[in-house]
Amino acid sequence: MSTNDSSTNESFLVDFHHVATIGATDGGGVERQAGTLEDKRVRAWFTEFAEQRGWDVRRDGIGNLFALIEFAPGAPYVLVGSHLDSQPLGGRFDGAYGVIAALHAAERLQREVTAGGAQPRYNVAVVDWFNEEGGRFAPSIMGSSVFAGLMDQEEMLAVTDLAGITVREAMGNIGALGDDPRPEAVAYAEIHIEQGRILEREQISLGAVDFSWHTQKLDIRVVGEQSHTGATAMADRRDALVAASEVVLLVHKVTSVAEPESLVSSVGQLTLEPNSPIVVPRLVTLVADLRAERKADVLAARDSLLRDIAAVAERYDVRIEVNDVDIREIQYYPEAGLELAEKVAADAGLSVRRLRTMAGHDSVAMNRIVPTVMMFVPSVDGVSHCEREFTTDADMLAGVEALTGVVRRLTEGALDGVAAGMPGAHA
């Protein structure tokens, strides 16, 4: 039985476009960083959606938010969702689409069952994962990683933002921490915008994600000496910002160690002290982000950077400290999950192809512990993490239909006996 009619489609679109007003920016995006008042408002919307339908709502100790739909009392859960937090001046589709799609997929499945459809073997839990973006609190993918046992909850609660506010304080201030038991997961599904151009360019409706890129971040501290900008001779300066500027350019240029488009790099965050217009900076901290399809390319880029950074430190008479952080191995999604997504797409008359994800997602963490299905819908111009991020209503609706089919099959046990995805390395 299909519930993919005009009324259910319209209901999804109404909800999606309403959520986009929570934390809306003048440029058409949203700003809902983790632990903010905007985060509180969107969590309240999620909770109201669930409670109006009689679903049980749970909050765990890191701030993950669950809506539980019971089909088989005592059985474990198929988890499905994404995240509602955003980057600063972020897009309204990234993460939020996956959560709202999950809520509507769960509701469609419940209606099917109520109308006499097949009784699921497993229950469903829709989840809004805490702090997937990592814009305010690093590292990213925090809530799902704690759930999966990849990060320690107490350590993550003690993480601070740039203002010194801890996760515990921020989430406590908006009433988002709880002590409810986490649902036992048997499988996980997530749908997301592609954040790339492949699906749009090839005019394909759905992407079945087969693996994630290797990711490595470097915490870099450039330590110079504070001095007067007007009274200190140029030859006597130990300017941390000038040295850091060269490091930023090195990070940008390091992609040349690999084949074109096979390695990406960036510096997305930089702070300096004392940040005064009449003081030569004494300290700059920045984070370099390296990602590639091949782990060897990331390691080669890292080694190249370390050599060049050492030369910068000597040239400017500063100290540069580099620490490896947030290393994420390539993750392969189960073949059976890929085939499931492809079959569901075919049954729905949707074109589908396999593709990798360069970005990190909550599914990457969940793929470590349960068989996981990750799907993409097209992104216009491939842009993301900015206000002009866009996916058409038609593409979103096609994704909701596909997600509903995947969740239906997962609750029937489609991936029973399938192992969780495995880490691996492309040489």
Solvent accessible surface area in square Angstrom, and as a share of the most:
residue,aa,sasa,rsa
1,M,150,0.67
2,S,87,0.56
3,T,17,0.10
4,N,53,0.27
5,D,74,0.38
6,S,95,0.61
7,S,75,0.48
8,T,9,0.05
9,N,31,0.16
10,E,97,0.43
11,S,40,0.26
12,F,0,0.00
13,L,23,0.12
14,V,87,0.50
15,D,22,0.12
16,F,2,0.01
17,H,72,0.32
18,H,86,0.38
19,V,1,0.01
20,A,13,0.10
21,T,79,0.46
22,I,7,0.03
23,G,12,0.12
24,A,60,0.47
25,T,27,0.16
26,D,160,0.83
27,G,47,0.45
28,G,34,0.33
29,G,1,0.01
30,V,1,0.00
31,E,56,0.25
32,R,2,0.01
33,Q,33,0.15
34,A,2,0.02
35,G,6,0.06
36,T,34,0.20
37,L,127,0.63
38,E,58,0.26
39,D,4,0.02
40,K,95,0.40
41,R,128,0.47
42,V,0,0.00
43,R,18,0.06
44,A,58,0.45
45,W,29,0.10
46,F,0,0.00
47,T,17,0.10
48,E,93,0.42
49,F,9,0.04
50,A,0,0.00
51,E,106,0.47
52,Q,126,0.56
53,R,74,0.27
54,G,70,0.67
55,W,12,0.04
56,D,75,0.39
57,V,21,0.12
58,R,52,0.19
59,R,75,0.27
60,D,2,0.01
61,G,17,0.16
62,I,0,0.00
63,G,0,0.00
64,N,0,0.00
65,L,1,0.01
66,F,1,0.00
67,A,0,0.00
68,L,9,0.04
69,I,2,0.01
70,E,111,0.50
71,F,18,0.07
72,A,20,0.16
73,P,109,0.69
74,G,84,0.81
75,A,22,0.17
76,P,31,0.20
77,Y,24,0.09
78,V,0,0.00
79,L,0,0.00
80,V,0,0.00
81,G,1,0.01
82,S,0,0.00
83,H,1,0.00
84,L,1,0.00
85,D,6,0.03
86,S,5,0.03
87,Q,34,0.15
88,P,64,0.40
89,L,101,0.50
90,G,1,0.01
91,G,4,0.03
92,R,52,0.19
93,F,1,0.00
94,D,9,0.05
95,G,1,0.01
96,A,1,0.01
97,Y,1,0.00
98,G,1,0.01
99,V,0,0.00
100,I,0,0.00
101,A,0,0.00
102,A,0,0.00
103,L,0,0.00
104,H,5,0.02
105,A,0,0.00
106,A,1,0.00
107,E,17,0.08
108,R,5,0.02
109,L,4,0.02
110,Q,54,0.24
111,R,112,0.41
112,E,9,0.04
113,V,25,0.14
114,T,115,0.67
115,A,61,0.48
116,G,66,0.64
117,G,28,0.27
118,A,78,0.60
119,Q,115,0.51
120,P,6,0.04
121,R,135,0.49
122,Y,26,0.10
123,N,1,0.01
124,V,0,0.00
125,A,0,0.00
126,V,0,0.00
127,V,0,0.00
128,D,3,0.01
129,W,1,0.00
130,F,1,0.00
131,N,2,0.01
132,E,11,0.05
133,E,15,0.07
134,G,17,0.16
135,G,26,0.25
136,R,48,0.18
137,F,0,0.00
138,A,68,0.53
139,P,32,0.20
140,S,23,0.15
141,I,6,0.03
142,M,0,0.00
143,G,0,0.00
144,S,0,0.00
145,S,5,0.03
146,V,9,0.05
147,F,28,0.12
148,A,12,0.10
149,G,62,0.60
150,L,73,0.36
151,M,38,0.17
152,D,73,0.38
153,Q,52,0.23
154,E,98,0.44
155,E,110,0.49
156,M,20,0.09
157,L,5,0.02
158,A,64,0.50
159,V,29,0.17
160,T,69,0.40
161,D,19,0.10
162,L,136,0.67
163,A,83,0.65
164,G,48,0.46
165,I,63,0.32
166,T,29,0.17
167,V,0,0.00
168,R,112,0.41
169,E,89,0.40
170,A,2,0.02
171,M,0,0.00
172,G,43,0.42
173,N,120,0.61
174,I,14,0.07
175,G,54,0.52
176,A,4,0.03
177,L,51,0.25
178,G,25,0.24
179,D,133,0.69
180,D,51,0.27
181,P,96,0.60
182,R,86,0.31
183,P,5,0.03
184,E,124,0.56
185,A,21,0.17
186,V,38,0.22
187,A,4,0.03
188,Y,0,0.00
189,A,0,0.00
190,E,1,0.00
191,I,0,0.00
192,H,2,0.01
193,I,1,0.00
194,E,14,0.06
195,Q,40,0.18
196,G,21,0.20
197,R,146,0.53
198,I,24,0.12
199,L,0,0.00
200,E,64,0.29
201,R,159,0.58
202,E,76,0.34
203,Q,163,0.72
204,I,28,0.14
205,S,27,0.18
206,L,1,0.00
207,G,0,0.00
208,A,0,0.00
209,V,1,0.00
210,D,33,0.17
211,F,24,0.10
212,S,5,0.03
213,W,8,0.03
214,H,1,0.01
215,T,10,0.06
216,Q,4,0.02
217,K,35,0.15
218,L,1,0.00
219,D,55,0.28
220,I,1,0.01
221,R,95,0.35
222,V,0,0.00
223,V,27,0.16
224,G,10,0.10
225,E,88,0.39
226,Q,86,0.38
227,S,29,0.19
228,H,95,0.43
229,T,46,0.27
230,G,66,0.63
231,A,82,0.63
232,T,26,0.15
233,A,58,0.45
234,M,150,0.67
235,A,103,0.80
236,D,99,0.51
237,R,57,0.21
238,R,72,0.26
239,D,24,0.12
240,A,0,0.00
241,L,61,0.30
242,V,66,0.38
243,A,0,0.00
244,A,0,0.00
245,S,52,0.33
246,E,49,0.22
247,V,0,0.00
248,V,47,0.27
249,L,96,0.48
250,L,40,0.20
251,V,1,0.00
252,H,129,0.58
253,K,126,0.53
254,V,8,0.05
255,T,44,0.26
256,S,97,0.63
257,V,64,0.37
258,A,18,0.14
259,E,131,0.59
260,P,126,0.79
261,E,154,0.69
262,S,23,0.15
263,L,6,0.03
264,V,52,0.30
265,S,22,0.14
266,S,56,0.36
267,V,35,0.20
268,G,77,0.74
269,Q,77,0.34
270,L,68,0.34
271,T,44,0.26
272,L,46,0.23
273,E,69,0.31
274,P,53,0.34
275,N,107,0.55
276,S,39,0.25
277,P,129,0.81
278,I,107,0.54
279,V,30,0.17
280,V,1,0.01
281,P,15,0.10
282,R,96,0.35
283,L,16,0.08
284,V,0,0.00
285,T,42,0.25
286,L,4,0.02
287,V,36,0.21
288,A,0,0.00
289,D,22,0.11
290,L,0,0.00
291,R,49,0.18
292,A,0,0.00
293,E,60,0.27
294,R,105,0.38
295,K,53,0.23
296,A,41,0.31
297,D,15,0.08
298,V,0,0.00
299,L,76,0.38
300,A,46,0.36
301,A,0,0.00
302,R,59,0.21
303,D,62,0.32
304,S,18,0.11
305,L,1,0.01
306,L,56,0.28
307,R,160,0.58
308,D,58,0.30
309,I,4,0.02
310,A,63,0.49
311,A,49,0.38
312,V,2,0.01
313,A,17,0.13
314,E,149,0.67
315,R,139,0.51
316,Y,58,0.22
317,D,90,0.47
318,V,12,0.07
319,R,127,0.46
320,I,26,0.13
321,E,56,0.25
322,V,40,0.23
323,N,83,0.43
324,D,61,0.32
325,V,49,0.28
326,D,31,0.16
327,I,90,0.46
328,R,45,0.17
329,E,63,0.28
330,I,0,0.00
331,Q,3,0.01
332,Y,65,0.25
333,Y,9,0.04
334,P,14,0.09
335,E,89,0.40
336,A,35,0.27
337,G,1,0.01
338,L,10,0.05
339,E,92,0.41
340,L,10,0.05
341,A,1,0.00
342,E,47,0.21
343,K,104,0.44
344,V,13,0.07
345,A,0,0.00
346,A,71,0.55
347,D,105,0.54
348,A,35,0.27
349,G,68,0.65
350,L,30,0.15
351,S,52,0.34
352,V,43,0.24
353,R,79,0.29
354,R,79,0.29
355,L,5,0.03
356,R,60,0.22
357,T,3,0.02
358,M,65,0.29
359,A,33,0.26
360,G,26,0.25
361,H,2,0.01
362,D,0,0.00
363,S,0,0.00
364,V,16,0.09
365,A,5,0.04
366,M,0,0.00
367,N,0,0.00
368,R,109,0.40
369,I,70,0.36
370,V,13,0.07
371,P,12,0.08
372,T,0,0.00
373,V,4,0.02
374,M,2,0.01
375,M,0,0.00
376,F,3,0.01
377,V,0,0.00
378,P,11,0.07
379,S,1,0.00
380,V,51,0.29
381,D,59,0.31
382,G,15,0.14
383,V,27,0.15
384,S,28,0.18
385,H,91,0.40
386,C,40,0.24
387,E,45,0.20
388,R,151,0.55
389,E,1,0.00
390,F,82,0.34
391,T,1,0.01
392,T,51,0.30
393,D,57,0.29
394,A,73,0.57
395,D,36,0.19
396,M,0,0.00
397,L,31,0.15
398,A,17,0.13
399,G,0,0.00
400,V,0,0.00
401,E,49,0.22
402,A,0,0.00
403,L,0,0.00
404,T,6,0.03
405,G,6,0.06
406,V,0,0.00
407,V,1,0.00
408,R,69,0.25
409,R,76,0.28
410,L,4,0.02
411,T,1,0.00
412,E,69,0.31
413,G,13,0.12
414,A,38,0.29
415,L,9,0.04
416,D,62,0.32
417,G,91,0.88
418,V,45,0.26
419,A,73,0.57
420,A,23,0.18
421,G,4,0.04
422,M,126,0.56
423,P,63,0.39
424,G,24,0.23
425,A,66,0.51
426,H,55,0.25
427,A,93,0.72
